[in-house]
Amino acid sequence: VSTQSTWGFTKMEIAPLIWMVILIFVVFFLVVLYSRVLYLLKKEYTLQELGEFNGVAKPQVYVACNGFVFSMANNPQYGEGGKLARFGGKDITVACVRNFVEGTENLNPGNLSEEEKKSLEKYFLELKKGYPILGTIKEKQNQHLCSYIILQL
């Protein structure tokens, strides 16, 4: 009696392969689940709390954009003496689409033009690629302007 399957493997050779495939799927599922749980556990910041992370009051530098809080630890421009240091600990949603002009931080993004909203989408996606999201902003003024971006998180 032959124990060969139609593909040339014996039944004893197939069993470990099946368990290996099952293990790969379980690991993949756990990684996806872990990343979703971490996302749900992220902190909500008020603008006042965010302001503490300006590189002076606390050594970390965080900024908010489109309702999300990012760590700018790997960007020396936001650190002490950097050309964007004054934006550390602030909401840069409006500032990033208006060339970081002084006085554009923490502004309500509700009256951005359509062109500015498109620019915001591009800037937000670049932030998302390069910097970790630490949480969200509680204030209502920072509702997410780019709804499809949220789905990509």
C-alpha positions in Angstrom: 0.0 0.0 0.0 1.5 3.4 -1.1 1.4 6.4 1.2 2.3 8.8 -1.6 -0.2 11.7 -2.2 -0.9 13.0 -5.6 1.9 15.6 -5.3 4.6 13.1 -4.4 4.6 13.8 -0.7 4.0 11.1 2.0 1.4 11.7 4.6 4.2 12.1 7.2 5.7 14.9 5.2 2.5 16.8 4.7 1.5 17.0 8.4 4.4 19.3 9.4 3.7 21.5 6.4 0.1 21.9 7.5 1.1 22.8 11.0 3.7 25.3 9.7 1.0 27.1 7.6 -1.3 27.2 10.6 1.4 28.6 12.7 2.2 31.3 10.1 -1.5 32.3 10.0 -1.7 32.5 13.8 1.4 34.6 14.1 0.1 37.0 11.3 -3.3 37.3 13.1 -1.6 38.0 16.4 0.6 40.7 14.9 -2.4 42.4 13.2 -4.4 42.2 16.5 -1.5 43.6 18.5 -1.1 46.6 16.2 -4.9 47.3 16.4 -4.8 47.0 20.2 -1.9 49.4 20.4 -3.7 51.9 18.2 -6.8 51.7 20.4 -4.7 52.3 23.5 -3.2 55.6 22.3 -3.7 58.6 24.4 -6.0 61.5 23.9 -4.2 64.9 24.4 -5.7 68.3 25.1 -3.9 71.2 23.4 -2.7 72.2 26.9 -1.2 68.8 27.4 0.3 68.8 23.9 1.9 72.2 24.7 4.0 70.5 27.5 5.8 68.5 24.8 7.7 71.4 23.2 11.2 70.3 23.9 11.5 72.8 26.8 9.0 71.9 29.4 9.6 68.2 28.6 12.4 66.9 26.4 10.0 65.2 24.0 8.7 67.2 21.0 5.2 66.3 19.8 3.0 68.0 17.2 -0.6 67.5 16.2 -1.8 67.4 12.6 -5.3 66.6 11.4 -6.3 65.6 14.9 -3.4 63.1 15.5 -0.4 63.6 17.7 3.1 62.7 16.3 6.4 62.3 18.0 9.1 64.5 16.3 12.0 63.0 18.1 13.8 62.1 14.9 13.4 65.6 13.4 16.0 68.1 14.5 14.1 70.9 12.9 11.6 70.7 15.8 14.3 70.5 18.5 16.0 73.2 20.4 17.4 75.8 17.9 15.6 74.1 14.9 13.8 76.3 12.4 10.5 74.8 13.4 11.2 74.6 17.1 8.4 77.2 17.9 5.9 74.7 16.5 6.9 72.0 19.0 3.9 71.1 21.3 1.4 72.8 18.9 -1.2 71.8 16.4 0.4 72.4 13.0 -2.7 71.5 10.9 -3.0 75.0 9.5 0.7 75.9 9.7 1.8 73.0 7.5 -0.4 74.2 4.6 0.6 77.8 5.1 4.3 77.4 5.0 4.8 77.5 8.8 4.2 81.2 9.0 4.3 82.4 12.6 0.9 82.7 14.1 -0.6 79.7 12.2 -0.1 77.2 15.0 -3.2 76.0 16.9 -5.6 77.7 14.5 -9.0 76.2 13.8 -8.6 74.2 10.5 -12.3 74.5 9.8 -11.9 77.2 7.2 -9.2 75.7 5.0 -9.7 76.0 1.2 -10.1 72.9 -0.9 -6.5 73.4 -2.2 -5.2 73.6 1.4 -7.1 70.5 2.3 -5.4 68.6 -0.5 -2.1 69.9 0.6 -2.9 68.8 4.2 -3.7 65.3 3.0 -0.3 65.1 1.3 1.5 66.5 4.4 -0.4 64.2 6.8 0.5 61.1 4.7 4.2 62.1 4.8 4.0 62.6 8.6 2.3 59.2 9.0 5.1 57.5 7.0 7.9 59.0 9.0 6.8 59.6 12.5 4.9 57.5 15.1 1.4 58.4 16.0 1.1 58.7 19.8 -2.6 59.6 20.1 -5.3 62.0 19.1 -6.4 65.5 20.1 -9.5 65.9 22.3 -10.6 69.3 21.1 -13.5 69.5 18.7 -11.8 72.0 16.4 -9.4 69.2 15.4 -11.9 66.9 13.8 -10.3 64.9 11.0 -10.5 66.9 7.8 -9.4 64.0 5.6 -11.8 61.2 6.4 -10.3 58.7 4.0 -6.9 59.1 5.7 -8.3 57.8 8.9 -9.3 54.6 7.1 -5.7 54.1 6.0 -4.4 54.1 9.6 
